[in-house]
Amino acid sequence: TSIDNMNNVYIINALASTDSGDVHGGAIYCNGVNLNNVTVIGSRAATDDGKSYGGAIYWVSGGQGYLINSTFERNTANYGGAICNLRTINVDGTSFIGNVAIEGGAIYCQNAVILTDSTFELNSAKRGGAVYVQKFNLQIDGSTLRNNTAEEKGGAIYYVHKSGLTTFIRNSDLVNNTACQGSAIYTSSRFE
């Protein structure tokens, strides 16, 4: 039996950890699940000798996933303080607040991400204070990225472009983000 949808779920202080090796998904490890009104607070993916992915969610490869009207606060991992995705995800009406990672304070993308009417606030990372995307589609519409911080590059967004991708930021506010390079956006290419 598999779970196809999660609705009205609240998770607090979940921990996925190991002494050695990699850890995936502090609270949720999923494939093919659509999430609606999910709240994850204070969850961690942690390891002493390896890498951790997705403090709240590790989204495995496959078709598209949907994340709607959800909240992620104070989650931590090395890659994707809140979410590490290996599949295309559509995020709509979701808040990411105070998540922390080395790359992608809120979201670390290993596949395409479409962000609509969402809020990213007070997230932090070394690169990509809110969002880190390398060589995949990035589409942001009607969203707010505010007060996010990167130690190095991309206070709000760290983006490395690959030709042939659909990439844009529209009708969105990027306000008071900070970094050494690209306080709002660090990119190797242009946006529409």
Steps between C-alpha positions, in 0.01 A plus 500: 500500500624847417395848606400716204395812691568664835240750619487699824818349652700663782854380582724654767863427598547189283857369471655268243863434596793263470859485618633431151368529146240724343158589646190586294186672631491618861121460519379360165663283233255479213445394142184586310330673792302822471503714815224741602491702823809332645694671780852391595679687781844441652586182311854391412690267275838450670811286464842495663685365196312568176249740347142579596225586251162660573454603863123459460451316168711296261300468179619201293508505118197419287214705355391839630423562864272767647540694824206726581413734790772366728748638753865413571674667795844457660597177322866413433717282274819540298305523172149647512418618850134425429492308170740312274324399178605247238173540310319795349299668775226762482485710815192720547396718794772364727719674763865426577621677815835475679631184330878442492738306272840518335334522157136601458385635836139407417520298174787315331395401147636200319211532255261772384305715744197721436423748780167685502357736764750379760705674769865449595612689808801489735652191336879468489776303329854530373361515142135566415355645818149396393533298177789317331451372143773369275427420134122444532186706427421773751168683477387750764173691477319716756739411782688691770861431598584724796782523757683187384877473542787322324856509636638495145268517199130553437333651805161388370581290190808316373441392141731338244341497155514230232391582144153394392337548841189703579601745769322810624413715799174697462281715723721425800671703771860441608555728800782544755692184408876497567811324366861579404409455132147543367304613804173414325610269215828336403476356149715390211233602249206729433139483617195603296 
